[in-house]
Amino acid sequence: MSIKLKEIVEKHELEIIHKSSDFDEILISSSDINRPGLQLCGYYSKFVNKRIQLIGTQEWHYIDSLYGEERFHSLEKLFQCDIPCVVFSRSKAIFDEAKELAIKHDVTILRSHDTTSKISSKIISTIDEALAPTMRMHGVLLDIYGVGVLITGRSGIGKSETALDLISNGARLVSDDSVIIKNIDKKLIGKSPEITKYFMEIRGVGIIDIQKMYGVAFVMEEKSIELVMNLEDWDESKEYDRLGLDYNYENILGMDIVKYNIPVKPGRHTALIIEVATKNYKQKELGYNPAVELNERIIKYRKR
């Protein structure tokens, strides 16, 4: 897994001071960023050259304190290590020696207006997202009362129609039909493919634009997934959970996510059931389980 340096530059609007000949093909495969303070002092033991090299305020002032050949040789040792790029933060002036060495060793030099910590955090976040384990799932992702709910089920069972009912009641749409899911720092983050963002397909109506129809308050860029609501056809022979004492789970990208199997049949208000299930989940997460409470009441009653 990797991300092109070009994508990082474009996303964070980094200023290109010098572009290497292979700039468009440079790949970054690690989210670790190196601040080469030790390297500028000549210490290269265990130096990982394939990381982005970030010149922060301290490194810049150290380089600025050097003169003539000393500055040139300090920088040359770094530039000749086949590094992907050098980024200067805080709009710091680019040393003439750095420009000369960038041309000599064909190294990209970039500059950011952000502080060192801010641009470092931004770049790391972007790379982490790009390198995270990823999959696509067929379903609808919504934010319901602050909870990321992924609605799944066979094609035609009514996922989009149910989601539309929930949106009309205040839920926010992240993605319809296809959800891109990434495992980032042990959290499942879902978002929409760019081409279908905020669009929904409603059978009998066609394509609708949720943002245009309902407003920006009813859509979201991405959301962490906490619940899976799996819609399935009602089966009279199947025993459905009637108490809710224990959770069922679905494993997605190595993470166990709480899963409700919601039987669907005419006359059942599926959207309302999903709303109730979401509220019930939030209550349980806050330490209150109504099934346990009822069980305790029954036990107390029998002891009378």
Buried (B, 14 or more C-beta within 10 A) or exposed (E): EEBBBBEBBEEBEBBBBBBBEEBEEBEBEBBEBBBBEEBBEEEEEEBEBBBBBBBBEEBBEBBEEBEEEEBBEBBBBBBEBEBBBBBBBBEBEBBEBBEBBBEEBBBBBBBBEBEBEBBBEBBBBBBBBBBBBBEEBEBBBBBBEEBBBBBBBEEEBBBBBBBBBBBEEEBBBBBBBBBBBBBBEEEBBBBBEEEBBBBBEEEEEEEBEBBEEBEEEBBBEBBEBBBBBBBBEEEEEEEEEEEBEEEBEBEBBEBEBBBBBBBBEEEEEBBEBBBEBBEBBBEBEEEEBEBEEEEEEEEEEEEE
